[in-house]
Amino acid sequence: MIIGLTGSYAAGKDTLGEYLVSKGFAHHSLSDLIRVELKSRGLQETRESLIKVGTEVRQKYGSGEWARRAIEAINGNHERNSVVTSIRNPEEVVELKKHGEFHLWFVDAPDQLRYERMQARRRPGDPETFEDFLAKEKIENSADPAAQQLQKVAEMADVEIINDKDFESLYRTVDELLLEQSHGLNKEAE
């Protein structure tokens, strides 16, 4: 099974991904694949450079390229259960669905809460003001088919998780979803 995670900026995708790893899932981040590309080009890692190089590779090789690279890693490692994070283009979803059992989860939280989380984690290049935070988020919703189209990806999600409480609430929600999806698998196998 592959669980794909997408969601708004600082909504809790990494936290959710880490929890799935603790449950035995292998983790593949499309953003980490872009970071490898940045490093190979000798470029500094900023949010802007991640977006720019991510789009360049999609333009050159197709909009599903980052997902194809993740699938290669999953297949190469013969992984049974994987979580793929940082899905930001609809064609990435299409590619991941070709792999087999795939579930896309969209993670969100209220804007102000996400901004506060972002401020607390203090990643390089994070916006400094709430207005800048909202403006940078708009960049993730391009009309360019090779760019980030987060809203279109969100519309493709099987599940929406509102992460506006504590970790325990988030983990309970994930456990319930995993149980539902494993029951679905057992019914299909019968």
C-alpha positions in Angstrom: 0.0 0.0 0.0 1.2 3.5 -0.7 -0.2 6.4 1.2 0.3 9.7 -0.5 0.4 12.9 1.6 -0.3 16.3 0.3 -1.5 19.4 2.0 -1.2 23.0 2.9 2.1 24.6 4.0 2.9 23.6 7.7 -0.3 21.5 8.0 1.5 18.5 9.5 2.4 16.4 6.5 5.9 15.6 7.9 4.5 14.8 11.4 2.0 12.4 9.8 4.7 10.9 7.6 6.9 10.3 10.6 4.0 8.6 12.4 3.5 6.3 9.4 7.2 5.5 9.4 6.8 4.5 13.1 4.1 2.1 11.9 6.5 0.4 9.5 6.0 2.4 6.3 9.1 3.4 4.2 9.2 7.1 3.5 9.8 8.8 0.2 9.6 12.6 -0.1 9.2 14.2 -3.5 10.8 17.4 -2.0 13.8 15.3 -0.9 14.2 14.1 -4.5 14.2 17.8 -5.6 16.8 18.6 -2.8 19.0 15.9 -4.3 18.6 17.6 -7.7 19.5 21.0 -6.2 22.6 19.5 -4.6 23.7 17.9 -7.9 23.4 21.4 -9.5 25.2 23.1 -6.7 22.2 25.3 -5.8 21.2 26.5 -2.4 18.1 25.0 -0.9 15.4 27.6 -0.6 11.6 27.3 -1.0 11.9 29.2 -4.3 14.7 27.0 -5.7 12.7 23.9 -4.7 9.7 25.2 -6.6 11.8 26.4 -9.6 13.8 23.1 -10.1 10.7 21.0 -9.4 8.9 22.8 -12.2 11.9 22.6 -14.6 12.2 18.9 -14.2 8.4 18.5 -14.7 8.7 20.6 -17.9 11.6 18.5 -19.2 10.5 15.0 -18.3 6.7 15.3 -17.7 4.6 16.4 -14.7 4.7 13.0 -13.1 8.5 12.7 -13.1 9.0 13.1 -9.3 6.5 10.4 -8.6 8.1 8.1 -11.2 11.4 8.5 -9.4 9.7 7.7 -6.0 8.1 4.6 -7.5 11.5 3.5 -8.8 12.9 3.7 -5.3 9.9 1.8 -3.9 10.2 -1.0 -6.4 14.0 -1.1 -6.1 13.7 -1.6 -2.3 10.7 -4.1 -2.7 8.7 -2.1 -0.1 5.3 -3.4 1.0 4.0 -0.2 2.6 5.3 3.3 1.7 4.3 6.9 2.4 5.1 9.4 -0.3 5.0 13.0 0.8 5.2 16.4 -0.9 2.8 15.6 -3.7 2.0 18.9 -5.4 1.0 18.1 -9.0 -2.0 16.1 -10.3 0.2 14.0 -12.7 2.2 12.8 -9.6 -1.1 11.4 -8.3 -1.8 9.8 -11.7 1.7 8.1 -11.7 1.3 6.9 -8.1 -2.1 5.4 -8.8 -0.5 3.3 -11.6 1.7 1.6 -9.0 -1.2 -0.3 -7.3 -3.0 0.3 -4.1 -2.7 4.1 -3.5 -4.5 6.4 -1.1 -4.1 10.1 -1.3 -4.6 12.0 2.0 -4.9 15.8 2.1 -3.7 17.4 5.4 -4.9 20.9 6.3 -5.3 23.2 9.3 -6.5 26.7 9.8 -4.2 29.4 8.3 -3.2 31.1 11.6 -2.4 27.8 13.2 -0.3 26.7 10.2 1.6 30.0 10.3 2.3 29.6 14.1 3.6 26.1 13.4 5.8 27.4 10.6 7.2 30.1 13.0 7.9 27.5 15.6 9.8 25.1 13.3 12.0 28.0 11.9 13.1 26.5 8.6 15.4 28.5 6.4 13.4 30.6 3.9 10.1 30.4 5.7 8.0 33.6 5.4 8.4 36.0 8.2 5.0 37.6 8.2 1.5 36.1 8.0 0.8 38.1 4.8 4.0 36.7 3.2 3.0 33.2 4.3 -0.4 33.6 2.5 1.3 35.1 -0.6 3.8 32.3 -0.9 1.0 29.7 -0.6 -0.6 31.2 -3.7 2.5 30.2 -5.7 1.6 26.5 -5.0 -1.6 26.9 -7.0 -0.3 27.6 -10.5 -2.3 27.1 -13.8 1.0 25.9 -15.4 0.6 22.0 -15.8 4.3 21.6 -14.9 4.1 23.7 -11.8 2.7 23.1 -8.4 -1.1 22.7 -8.4 -1.9 22.0 -4.8 -5.6 22.8 -5.0 -6.1 20.4 -7.9 -4.2 17.7 -6.0 -6.3 18.3 -2.9 -9.4 17.7 -5.0 -8.1 14.3 -6.0 -7.7 13.2 -2.3 -9.5 10.2 -1.0 -9.4 11.6 2.6 -9.1 15.1 4.1 -7.5 15.3 7.6 -8.0 18.5 9.5 -5.0 18.7 11.8 -6.1 21.3 14.3 -5.7 19.5 17.6 -2.9 17.7 19.4 -0.6 14.8 18.2 -2.7 12.2 19.9 -5.8 13.3 17.9 -3.9 13.2 14.7 -2.5 9.7 15.4 -5.9 8.4 16.3 -7.3 9.6 13.0 -4.4 8.0 11.1 -4.9 4.7 13.0 -8.6 4.7 12.1 -7.8 5.4 8.4 -5.3 2.6 8.3 -7.7 0.2 9.9 -10.5 1.2 7.4 -8.1 0.8 4.4 -6.8 -2.6 5.6 -10.4 -3.8 6.0 -11.0 -2.6 2.4 -8.0 -4.6 1.3 -9.3 -7.8 3.0 -12.7 -7.4 1.4 -11.1 -7.0 -2.1 -9.0 -10.2 -1.5 -12.1 -12.3 -0.6 
